[in-house]
Amino acid sequence: MHDNSNTSHGTGVASLIGGWNGGYSISLANVINVKVFCEDEAENSLVAKAISDITAEHRAFVQDRPSWFKGSIINMSFGLPDHSPLVERVVKEASNAGILMIASAGNA
């Protein structure tokens, strides 16, 4: 996986979850790399679009039920500049679809 962001933090977290680099992992996951940062800041609209796209893909997997599919997790290890009703709505939709939402408490 290649990451052109300034910190590559999301790639490191995904690597731990997905088990890359022969290292320590939680599972052998199907990791989807979704970039939402422009420089050092995420735009609410990009975050909302990414979550909506992942939710749509999750729903398709749930409907098709491939043997390898066990569920979906969205890791949100980033902060947003302000509260966004749009992001709040798509996070609720993803959660209601059965996606586990993980967020960092320390990001501001």
N, C-alpha and C positions, 0 to 999 in steps of 0.2 A: 504494500500500500504506500502510495506517495502522498505527501502532505506539503503544500507550499505555504501554509500559514506561518505566522511569525513564531508561534510557540509549539505547534504540533501536539498540543496537549490532548486533543480528542483522539488523535491517532494512537497515542500511548495508552489511553484508557481502552480504546477498542482492541488494541493488541492484547491487553491483559484478558479482556472478556473473550476474545476470539481464539486465543492460544497461538498467536504468531510468534515467530522467532524462536521456536522450540522452547519457549519459556514457560512461565507459570500462567495458568489459565483457569477460568471458571468452566468453560465449555468449548466445544468446537462449533462456533456460531457462524451463521451466514451474515457477515458484517457488510453493511451498506454505508459507504462513505458519503456523507452529505455535508457540503461546505456551506456555512451560513455567514462567515465572517468576511468583511471587506476591510482589509488592513487590520486594525485592532478593535473593531466594533461590529457587532451583529445588528442587522436591521430587522425590526419586528416583522416586516412583510416577508423577508427571506426565511426567517425562522418558522413563521406560520405556513408558508408554502412547503417547506421541507417536512414538517410534521404532517401536513395534509397528504403529501405524496406517500410518505411511509405508511400512514393509516390506510390509504387506498391499496397499497401493495399487501399489507397485512390482511385486509378483508378478502383480497383475492386468494391468498394462501389458505385462509380459513375455509373459504368456499371450496377450493380445489382439493384441500387436504393431502398435499404430497407427504409421503412417508417420513421425510426428513424434517418436516416443519414441526417445531415444538412450541412456538410462540414468538412474540416480539418484545424487544426492550428498546426504548429510546433513552440514550444517555444525553443529558443536557448539562454538560459541565462548562457552562458559560453564564455570564450575566447579561442582562439587557439594560439599556439606559433608563427605561421607565416602564410602568405598568402598561400592558397592551391588552385591551378587550379582545382583539383578534387572536393573539397568541393564547390567551386564557381559554377562548372558545375551542380552538383546535386541540389544545392539550386535553380538555374535557372530552372532546370527541374521540381522541386516540385512546384515552383511558376507558371510556365507555365501550370501545371496540375490543377491549381486552389487552391492550398494550400496556406493559409495565413502564411507568415513567420514572426515571431516576434523575434527580437534580442535585447539584452541589449547593449546600447551605452557605458556604463561605464566599461564593462569588457575589460581587456587587456590581 
